[in-house]
Amino acid sequence: MKKLLLVLSIIFVVLTFAGAIYVIGSKGKVNAGYAVIPMVFALASFAGYRGCKK
């Protein structure tokens, strides 16, 4: 479970940066949710990882 949460958080961090690059590349014409939603999932999975670690 611990490794799964760590892998998920890494994947969502990569998706967050990809979404941010997409938003910046389109000069703000697309919704910022492309970067924010994966960031929320990354924070949640990283919090779950830290909770399992203890």
Summary of the structure (lengths in Angstrom):
residues: 54
radius of gyration: 12.8
end to end distance: 12.9
largest distance: 42.6
contacts: 138
relative contact order: 0.21
helix: 83%
strand: 0%
